[in-house]
Amino acid sequence: MNDKRVAIYGASGFGREVAWLCETCGISVACFIDDDEKMHGKFFNGIEVIDINEAIIKYAGNYVAAGIGNPSVREKIIKKAVHHGFLCRNIIHPRVEMSGSVKKGEGVVVCAGSVLTTDIFIGNHVQINLNCTIGHDVVLGDFTTLAPGVNVSGWVHFGKRVYVGTGAVFVNGTKDKPLTIGNDVIIGAGACVTNSIESGVWGGVPAKQLRKHNKSIS
């Protein structure tokens, strides 16, 4: 029996949701880790918030899961935690429907109600939030985030660190011409993406470019 616990890096709202996801999956949560000194010593739902140095002393060799939706920040904190001896595992809610042909990297988080069909590739440390649907032959690059209620049709390929806002929709590509989303692209909530996107911030129906360069996601 695997008795390793999970430290949740990030004590924000989504971090608390990841802690609940762990508990639903029968995984014990050791602590929250947070880099904000004002959070240290607080408890959320009975789980203490500590800094990374204390977490290393107490829990290195256990698992870490990111409770942060921002892809670039998530990449930084996970690399830091792994460097200090934490391990990674997938956390997938029991009410996720997923075919046996879905391939997953490490550190993948999939929340309740999501449906993943066939021949999908999920990279490392991808987060798929509540009630997302992902069609056939989709590729999700490392550290990509899908917020709640995102619907992705078949043959859509996401690069690394893509952030997709709540309720966004992606029309299907084809085998010969997948719809592609470049690294570090941000898609706004409710957007309808009908064509490939190389870079920048996009939103609207159909999605149009709002900014050429990305800014931090709150």
Secondary structure, DSSP 8 states (H G I E B T S, - for coil): -----EEEE--SHHHHHHHHHHHHTT--EEEEE-S-GGGTT-EETTEEEE-HHHHHHHHTTSEEEE----HHHHHHHHHHHHHTT-B---EE-TT-EE-TT-EE-SS-EE-TT-EE-SS-EE-TT-EE-TT-EE-TT-EE-TT-EE-TT-EE-SSEEE-TT-EE-TT-EE----SSS-EEE-TT-EE-TT-EE-S-B-SSEEETTTTEEEESS-----
